[in-house]
């Protein structure tokens, strides 16, 4: 990747579901498939859709963090519960050198509440 770090942003988990094949079968498995010759470090930012002040209905508020965590061995899923966790989590994702990608999960409701 010549020092570049791909950053992909999905407004909500529900939209990221469309990329689960590439996430689970490609990004997570590329190290195994290449015998560790490729170890991409990708940052994916997504969120759990906000329910307040207006609930967008159930197709926009899913949290699939645990499911993805259970399917991926080279992707760390970080659910950001508190505002003070955000900057350090992004810094770790940006500077890590352990061959892992990172999914950073924010809460849409917290933008108005915390």
DSSP file (Angstrom, degrees, kcal/mol; ACC not computed):
  #  RESIDUE AA STRUCTURE BP1 BP2  ACC     N-H-->O    O-->H-N    N-H-->O    O-->H-N    TCO  KAPPA ALPHA  PHI   PSI    X-CA   Y-CA   Z-CA
    1    1 A X    >         0   0    0      0, 0.0     3,-2.4     0, 0.0    37,-0.0   0.000 360.0 360.0 360.0   3.8    0.0    0.0    0.0
    2    2 A X  T 3   -     0   0    0      1,-0.3     3,-0.1     3,-0.0     0, 0.0   0.805 360.0 -53.1  53.0  36.4    3.1    2.2   -0.2
    3    3 A X  T 3  S+     0   0    0      1,-0.3    -1,-0.3     0, 0.0     2,-0.2   0.371 105.7 129.5  84.2  -6.5    2.4    3.8    3.2
    4    4 A X    <   -     0   0    0     -3,-2.4     2,-0.6     1,-0.0    -1,-0.3  -0.593  45.9-152.8 -82.6 144.9   -1.1    4.8    2.3
    5    5 A X        -     0   0    0     -2,-0.2     2,-0.1    -3,-0.1    37,-0.1  -0.945  14.0-137.7-118.7 108.8   -3.9    4.0    4.8
    6    6 A X        -     0   0    0     -2,-0.6    37,-2.6    35,-0.4     2,-0.5  -0.435  17.4-164.7 -65.2 135.4   -7.3    3.5    3.2
    7    7 A X  E     -a   43   0A   0     35,-0.2     2,-0.4    -2,-0.1    37,-0.2  -0.990   4.9-172.4-123.0 124.0  -10.1    5.1    5.2
    8    8 A X  E     -a   44   0A   0     35,-2.8    37,-2.8    -2,-0.5     2,-0.5  -0.958   5.9-158.2-120.7 134.2  -13.7    4.1    4.4
    9    9 A X  E     -a   45   0A   0     -2,-0.4     2,-0.5    35,-0.2    37,-0.2  -0.948  10.9-179.8-119.8 124.9  -16.7    5.8    6.0
   10   10 A X        -     0   0    0     35,-3.1    37,-0.3    -2,-0.5     6,-0.1  -0.991  25.0-142.5-118.8 123.7  -20.2    4.3    6.2
   11   11 A X  S    S+     0   0    0     -2,-0.5     2,-0.3    35,-0.2    -1,-0.1   0.818  82.8   9.8 -57.6 -32.0  -22.8    6.5    7.9
   12   12 A X  S >> S-     0   0    0     34,-0.1     4,-1.4     1,-0.1     3,-1.1  -0.985  72.2-115.7-146.6 155.0  -24.4    3.5    9.6
   13   13 A X  H 3> S+     0   0    0     34,-2.1     4,-1.4    49,-0.4     3,-0.2   0.886 113.2  65.1 -52.9 -41.0  -23.8   -0.2   10.2
   14   14 A X  H 34 S+     0   0    0     48,-0.3     4,-0.3     1,-0.3    -1,-0.2   0.805 103.4  45.9 -58.8 -29.7  -26.8   -1.0    8.1
   15   15 A X  H X4 S+     0   0    0     -3,-1.1     3,-1.2     1,-0.2    -1,-0.3   0.819 105.9  59.4 -79.9 -32.3  -25.1    0.5    5.0
   16   16 A X  H >< S+     0   0    0     -4,-1.4     3,-2.3     1,-0.2    -2,-0.2   0.740  86.2  79.1 -67.1 -22.5  -21.9   -1.4    5.8
   17   17 A X  G >< S+     0   0    0     -4,-1.4     3,-1.5     1,-0.3     4,-0.3   0.823  82.4  65.1 -54.7 -31.2  -23.8   -4.6    5.6
   18   18 A X  G <  S+     0   0    0     -3,-1.2    -1,-0.3     1,-0.3     3,-0.2   0.691 104.3  45.6 -66.0 -17.0  -23.6   -4.3    1.8
   19   19 A X  G <> S+     0   0    0     -3,-2.3     4,-2.4    -4,-0.2    -1,-0.3   0.229  77.0 109.5-108.8  12.9  -19.8   -4.7    2.0
   20   20 A X  H <> S+     0   0    0     -3,-1.5     4,-3.3     1,-0.2     5,-0.5   0.867  74.9  57.1 -61.4 -37.6  -19.7   -7.7    4.5
   21   21 A X  H  >>S+     0   0    0     -4,-0.3     4,-2.4     1,-0.2     5,-0.5   0.951 112.2  40.9 -56.7 -49.9  -18.5  -10.1    1.8
   22   22 A X  I  >>S+     0   0    0      3,-0.2     5,-2.9     1,-0.2     4,-0.9   0.865 117.7  49.4 -67.4 -35.5  -15.5   -7.9    1.1
   23   23 A X  I  <>S+     0   0    0     -4,-2.4     5,-2.0     3,-0.2    -2,-0.2   0.959 122.5  28.8 -67.1 -52.4  -14.9   -7.3    4.7
   24   24 A X  I  <5S+     0   0    0     -4,-3.3    -3,-0.2     3,-0.2    -2,-0.2   0.903 130.0  34.8 -80.3 -43.6  -15.1  -10.9    6.0
   25   25 A X  I  <5S+     0   0    0     -4,-2.4    -3,-0.2    -5,-0.5    -1,-0.1   0.646 132.1  20.4 -91.1 -15.1  -13.9  -12.8    3.0
   26   26 A X  I  X<S+     0   0    0     -4,-0.9     4,-1.7    -5,-0.5    -3,-0.2   0.739 124.8  37.3-116.4 -67.9  -11.3  -10.4    1.6
   27   27 A X  I  4<S+     0   0    0     -5,-2.9     4,-0.4     1,-0.2     3,-0.3   0.919 123.5  43.0 -57.7 -45.6   -9.9   -7.8    4.0
   28   28 A X  T  4<S+     0   0    0     -5,-2.0     4,-0.2    -6,-0.3    -1,-0.2   0.799 122.0  38.8 -71.3 -27.7  -10.0  -10.2    7.0
   29   29 A X  T  > S+     0   0    0     -3,-0.2     4,-2.7    -6,-0.2     3,-0.2   0.498  85.0  94.9-103.1  -4.5   -8.5  -13.1    5.1
   30   30 A X  H  X S+     0   0    0     -4,-1.7     4,-1.8    -3,-0.3     8,-0.3   0.845  84.1  54.4 -61.6 -33.9   -5.9  -11.5    2.8
   31   31 A X  H  4>S+     0   0    0     -4,-0.4     5,-3.5     2,-0.2     6,-0.3   0.927 112.4  43.5 -63.4 -43.5   -3.1  -12.2    5.3
   32   32 A X  H >45S+     0   0    0     -4,-0.2     3,-1.1    -3,-0.2    -2,-0.2   0.912 113.4  51.2 -66.8 -43.0   -3.9  -15.9    5.4
   33   33 A X  H 3<5S+     0   0    0     -4,-2.7    -1,-0.2     1,-0.2    -2,-0.2   0.795 117.4  38.9 -66.6 -28.4   -4.4  -16.0    1.6
   34   34 A X  T ><5S-     0   0    0     -4,-1.8     3,-1.5    -5,-0.2    -1,-0.2   0.245 111.8-113.8-105.7  12.3   -1.0  -14.4    0.9
   35   35 A X  T < 5S-     0   0    0     -3,-1.1    -3,-0.2     1,-0.3    -4,-0.1   0.907  77.0 -54.8  52.6  44.3    0.9  -16.1    3.7
   36   36 A X  T 3 <S+     0   0    0     -5,-3.5    -1,-0.3     2,-0.2    -5,-0.1   0.564 109.8 121.3  68.3  13.1    1.3  -12.7    5.5
   37   37 A X  S <  S+     0   0    0     -3,-1.5     2,-0.5    -6,-0.3    -2,-0.1   0.846  78.8  41.6 -69.8 -32.1    2.9  -11.0    2.4
   38   38 A X        +     0   0    0     -8,-0.3    -2,-0.2    -7,-0.2    -4,-0.2  -0.970  61.0 165.5-115.7 127.6    0.0   -8.6    2.5
   39   39 A X        -     0   0    0     -2,-0.5    60,-0.1    -3,-0.1    61,-0.1  -0.622  22.8-162.3-136.5  75.1   -1.2   -7.2    5.8
   40   40 A X        -     0   0    0     -2,-0.2     2,-0.7   -13,-0.1    -9,-0.1  -0.269  10.0-149.9 -65.8 144.0   -3.4   -4.2    4.9
   41   41 A X        +     0   0    0    -37,-0.2   -35,-0.4    60,-0.1     2,-0.4  -0.935  26.3 171.5-113.7 105.9   -4.2   -1.6    7.5
   42   42 A X        -     0   0    0     -2,-0.7    60,-2.7   -37,-0.1     2,-0.5  -0.912  23.4-148.2-117.1 141.4   -7.6   -0.2    6.7
   43   43 A X  E     -ab   7 102A   0    -37,-2.6   -35,-2.8    -2,-0.4     2,-0.5  -0.950  14.4-172.9-109.6 126.3   -9.7    2.2    8.9
   44   44 A X  E     -ab   8 103A   0     58,-2.9    60,-3.2    -2,-0.5     2,-0.5  -0.980   4.5-163.4-119.9 125.7  -13.4    1.9    8.6
   45   45 A X  E     +ab   9 104A   0    -37,-2.8   -35,-3.1    -2,-0.5     2,-0.3  -0.927  23.0 148.3-109.4 129.5  -15.6    4.4   10.4
   46   46 A X  E     - b   0 105A   0     58,-2.7    60,-2.5    -2,-0.5     2,-0.3  -0.865  24.8-146.3-143.8 179.8  -19.3    3.6   10.9
   47   47 A X  E     - b   0 106A   0    -37,-0.3   -34,-2.1    -2,-0.3     2,-0.6  -0.980  24.2-111.5-148.7 162.0  -22.0    4.4   13.5
   48   48 A X  E     - b   0 107A   0     58,-2.8    60,-3.0    -2,-0.3    61,-0.4  -0.874  56.1-108.1 -89.6 120.1  -25.1    3.1   15.2
   49   49 A X        -     0   0    0     -2,-0.6    60,-0.2    11,-0.4     2,-0.1  -0.107  32.9-106.0 -57.2 145.6  -27.8    5.3   13.8
   50   50 A X        -     0   0    0     58,-0.2     6,-0.7     1,-0.1    -1,-0.1  -0.399  24.5-169.6 -72.2 147.2  -29.4    7.8   16.1
   51   51 A X        +     0   0    0      4,-0.2     2,-0.4     1,-0.1    -1,-0.1   0.484  53.0 104.3-110.2 -10.8  -32.9    7.2   17.4
   52   52 A X  S    S+     0   0    0      1,-0.2    -1,-0.1     2,-0.1    60,-0.1  -0.977  82.2   4.1-129.3 141.0  -33.4   10.7   18.9
   53   53 A X  S    S+     0   0    0     -2,-0.4     2,-0.5    -3,-0.1    -1,-0.2  -0.998 142.2  17.4 -83.3 -12.2  -34.9   13.2   18.2
   54   54 A X  S    S-     0   0    0      3,-0.0     2,-0.5     2,-0.0    -2,-0.1  -0.980  74.2-136.5-126.8 123.6  -36.4   11.3   15.3
   55   55 A X        -     0   0    0     -2,-0.5    -4,-0.2     1,-0.1     3,-0.1  -0.662   9.0-159.6 -78.5 120.7  -36.3    7.5   15.0
   56   56 A X        -     0   0    0     -6,-0.7     3,-0.2    -2,-0.5    -1,-0.1   0.391  48.0-102.6 -82.9   5.4  -35.4    6.5   11.4
   57   57 A X    >   -     0   0    0      1,-0.2     3,-1.8     2,-0.1    -1,-0.2  -0.012  43.6 -66.5  85.3 167.1  -36.9    3.0   11.9
   58   58 A X  G >  S+     0   0    0      1,-0.3     3,-0.9     2,-0.2     4,-0.2   0.674 121.4  69.5 -67.3 -22.1  -35.1   -0.2   12.5
   59   59 A X  G 3  S+     0   0    0      1,-0.2    -1,-0.3    -3,-0.2    -2,-0.1   0.500 106.6  42.2 -74.9   0.1  -33.3   -0.6    9.1
   60   60 A X  G <  S+     0   0    0     -3,-1.8   -11,-0.4   -46,-0.1    -1,-0.2   0.352 105.2  58.9-124.5   5.0  -31.1    2.4   10.2
   61   61 A X    <   +     0   0    0     -3,-0.9    -2,-0.1    -4,-0.2    -3,-0.1   0.143  68.7 137.1-123.9  20.9  -30.2    1.7   13.8
   62   62 A X        -     0   0    0     -4,-0.2     2,-0.5   -15,-0.1   -49,-0.4  -0.329  38.2-156.8 -71.1 149.8  -28.5   -1.7   13.8
   63   63 A X        +     0   0    0    -15,-0.1     3,-0.2   -50,-0.1     4,-0.2  -0.934  19.8 166.7-125.0 106.1  -25.4   -2.5   15.8
   64   64 A X     >  +     0   0    0     -2,-0.5     4,-2.4     1,-0.2     5,-0.3   0.078  38.8 116.7-106.6  21.7  -23.5   -5.4   14.2
   65   65 A X  H  > S+     0   0    0      1,-0.2     4,-2.6     2,-0.2     5,-0.2   0.928  77.2  44.8 -57.2 -50.6  -20.3   -4.9   16.2
   66   66 A X  H  > S+     0   0    0     -3,-0.2     4,-1.9     1,-0.2    -1,-0.2   0.893 112.7  51.4 -65.1 -39.8  -20.4   -8.2   18.0
   67   67 A X  H  > S+     0   0    0      2,-0.2     4,-0.9     1,-0.2    -1,-0.2   0.931 113.8  43.3 -63.3 -45.8  -21.4  -10.2   14.9
   68   68 A X  H >X S+     0   0    0     -4,-2.4     4,-1.5     1,-0.2     3,-0.6   0.899 110.8  55.7 -67.8 -40.1  -18.5   -8.8   12.9
   69   69 A X  H 3< S+     0   0    0     -4,-2.6     3,-0.2    -5,-0.3    -1,-0.2   0.889 107.2  50.5 -57.8 -39.2  -16.1   -9.2   15.8
   70   70 A X  H 3< S+     0   0    0     -4,-1.9    -1,-0.2     1,-0.2    -2,-0.2   0.726 113.7  45.0 -73.4 -20.7  -17.0  -12.9   15.9
   71   71 A X  H << S+     0   0    0     -4,-0.9     2,-0.5    -3,-0.6    -1,-0.2   0.638 105.4  65.6 -95.5 -16.4  -16.3  -13.4   12.2
   72   72 A X     <  +     0   0    0     -4,-1.5     5,-0.1    -3,-0.2    -1,-0.1  -0.912  44.8 177.5-118.9 131.4  -13.1  -11.5   11.8
   73   73 A X  S    S+     0   0    0     -2,-0.5    -1,-0.1   -45,-0.1   -44,-0.1   0.620  86.6  40.6-103.2 -15.6   -9.7  -12.3   13.2
   74   74 A X  S    S+     0   0    0    -46,-0.1    27,-2.1     1,-0.1     2,-0.5   0.266 101.2  79.1-115.6  11.4   -7.6   -9.5   11.8
   75   75 A X  E     -c  101   0A   0     25,-0.2     2,-0.5    -7,-0.1    27,-0.2  -0.979  67.4-148.8-121.5 122.8  -10.0   -6.7   12.1
   76   76 A X  E     -c  102   0A   0     25,-2.8    27,-3.2    -2,-0.5     2,-0.6  -0.782   7.7-153.8 -89.9 129.1  -10.5   -5.0   15.5
   77   77 A X  E     -c  103   0A   0     -2,-0.5     2,-0.6    25,-0.2    27,-0.2  -0.917  11.8-170.3-103.9 119.3  -14.0   -3.6   16.1
   78   78 A X  E     -c  104   0A   0     25,-3.2    27,-3.2    -2,-0.6     2,-0.7  -0.936   9.9-158.2-116.6 113.1  -14.0   -0.7   18.6
   79   79 A X  E     -c  105   0A   0     -2,-0.6     2,-1.0    25,-0.2    27,-0.2  -0.818  15.9-143.6 -90.1 117.7  -17.3    0.5   19.9
   80   80 A X        +     0   0    0     25,-3.2    27,-0.4    -2,-0.7     3,-0.0  -0.721  28.5 168.1 -89.6 103.7  -16.7    4.1   21.1
   81   81 A X        +     0   0    0     -2,-1.0     2,-0.3     1,-0.1    -1,-0.2   0.781  61.3  36.5 -87.0 -30.5  -18.9    4.6   24.2
   82   82 A X  S >  S-     0   0    0      1,-0.1     3,-1.8    32,-0.0     4,-0.5  -0.926  77.7-120.7-129.2 149.1  -17.5    7.9   25.5
   83   83 A X  T >> S+     0   0    0     -2,-0.3     3,-1.3     1,-0.3     4,-0.5   0.851 110.2  60.9 -56.2 -37.2  -16.2   11.0   23.8
   84   84 A X  H 3> S+     0   0    0      1,-0.2     4,-0.5     2,-0.1    -1,-0.3   0.642  98.5  59.7 -69.0 -11.2  -12.8   10.8   25.4
   85   85 A X  H <> S+     0   0    0     -3,-1.8     4,-1.8     2,-0.1    -1,-0.2   0.668  87.9  76.8 -84.8 -17.9  -12.3    7.4   23.6
   86   86 A X  H <> S+     0   0    0     -3,-1.3     4,-2.2    -4,-0.5     5,-0.2   0.953  93.7  41.5 -65.7 -56.8  -12.6    8.8   20.1
   87   87 A X  H  X S+     0   0    0     -4,-0.5     4,-2.6     1,-0.2     5,-0.2   0.929 116.2  48.5 -62.4 -47.5   -9.3   10.5   19.5
   88   88 A X  H  X S+     0   0    0     -4,-0.5     4,-2.5     1,-0.2    -1,-0.2   0.883 111.2  51.7 -60.1 -36.0   -7.1    7.8   21.0
   89   89 A X  H  X S+     0   0    0     -4,-1.8     4,-2.3     2,-0.2    -1,-0.2   0.917 111.6  45.7 -66.8 -42.2   -9.0    5.1   19.1
   90   90 A X  H  X S+     0   0    0     -4,-2.2     4,-2.1     2,-0.2    -2,-0.2   0.895 112.7  51.4 -66.6 -39.1   -8.4    6.9   15.8
   91   91 A X  H  X S+     0   0    0     -4,-2.6     4,-2.2    -5,-0.2    -2,-0.2   0.917 110.5  48.4 -63.5 -42.7   -4.8    7.5   16.7
   92   92 A X  H  X S+     0   0    0     -4,-2.5     4,-1.7     1,-0.2    -2,-0.2   0.932 111.5  49.8 -62.3 -45.3   -4.3    3.8   17.5
   93   93 A X  H  < S+     0   0    0     -4,-2.3    -1,-0.2     1,-0.2    -2,-0.2   0.878 114.1  46.3 -60.4 -37.7   -6.0    2.8   14.2
   94   94 A X  H  < S+     0   0    0     -4,-2.1    -1,-0.2     1,-0.2    -2,-0.2   0.847 122.1  33.1 -73.9 -35.8   -3.8    5.2   12.3
   95   95 A X  H  < S+     0   0    0     -4,-2.2    -2,-0.2    -5,-0.2    -1,-0.2   0.463  84.8 123.0-104.6  -2.2   -0.4    4.3   13.9
   96   96 A X     <  -     0   0    0     -4,-1.7     3,-0.1    -5,-0.2    -3,-0.0  -0.253  34.7-174.9 -63.9 148.8   -0.8    0.6   14.6
   97   97 A X        +     0   0    0      1,-0.1    -1,-0.1     2,-0.0    -3,-0.0  -0.011  55.6 101.4-132.3  29.2    1.8   -1.7   13.1
   98   98 A X  S    S-     0   0    0      2,-0.2     3,-0.1     3,-0.0    -1,-0.1   0.270  95.8-107.7 -98.4  10.5    0.3   -5.1   14.1
   99   99 A X  S    S+     0   0    0      1,-0.3     2,-0.4   -60,-0.1   -68,-0.1   0.676  78.1 127.2  75.8  16.8   -1.2   -5.9   10.7
  100  100 A X        -     0   0    0    -59,-0.1    -1,-0.3   -61,-0.1   -25,-0.2  -0.832  50.8-141.1-109.9 146.6   -4.7   -5.4   11.8
  101  101 A X  E     - c   0  75A   0    -27,-2.1   -25,-2.8    -2,-0.4     2,-0.4  -0.526  20.7-136.9 -91.7 169.2   -7.4   -3.2   10.3
  102  102 A X  E     -bc  43  76A   0    -60,-2.7   -58,-2.9   -27,-0.2     2,-0.6  -0.993  13.3-161.1-136.1 134.4   -9.9   -1.3   12.5
  103  103 A X  E     -bc  44  77A   0    -27,-3.2   -25,-3.2    -2,-0.4     2,-0.6  -0.976  16.3-159.8-109.1 119.8  -13.6   -0.6   12.5
  104  104 A X  E     -bc  45  78A   0    -60,-3.2   -58,-2.7    -2,-0.6     2,-0.6  -0.893   5.5-161.7-103.1 121.7  -14.5    2.4   14.7
  105  105 A X  E     -bc  46  79A   0    -27,-3.2   -25,-3.2    -2,-0.6   -58,-0.3  -0.907   8.0-174.3-111.9 115.8  -18.1    2.4   15.7
  106  106 A X  E     -b   47   0A   0    -60,-2.5   -58,-2.8    -2,-0.6     2,-0.6  -0.640  25.6-119.3-101.8 163.6  -19.6    5.7   16.9
  107  107 A X  E >   -b   48   0A   0    -27,-0.4     3,-0.8   -60,-0.2     4,-0.5  -0.918  11.9-152.9-104.4 120.1  -23.1    6.3   18.4
  108  108 A X  T >  S+     0   0    0    -60,-3.0     3,-1.2    -2,-0.6     4,-0.4   0.868  94.3  56.9 -58.9 -38.4  -25.2    8.7   16.4
  109  109 A X  T >> S+     0   0    0    -61,-0.4     3,-1.2     1,-0.2     4,-0.9   0.792  94.1  67.9 -65.1 -27.2  -27.2    9.7   19.4
  110  110 A X  H <> S+     0   0    0     -3,-0.8     4,-2.3     1,-0.3    -1,-0.2   0.708  82.1  73.7 -70.7 -18.2  -24.1   10.8   21.3
  111  111 A X  H <4 S+     0   0    0     -3,-1.2    -1,-0.3    -4,-0.5    -2,-0.2   0.838 111.0  29.9 -62.4 -30.3  -23.5   13.7   19.0
  112  112 A X  H <4 S+     0   0    0     -3,-1.2    -1,-0.2    -4,-0.4    -2,-0.2   0.579 127.3  42.9 -99.5 -13.0  -26.4   15.5   20.7
  113  113 A X  H  <        0   0    0     -4,-0.9    -3,-0.2     1,-0.0    -2,-0.2   0.676 360.0 360.0-112.8 -20.8  -26.1   13.9   24.1
  114  114 A X     <        0   0    0     -4,-2.3    -3,-0.1    -5,-0.1   -31,-0.1   0.403 360.0 360.0-124.5 360.0  -22.5   13.8   25.2
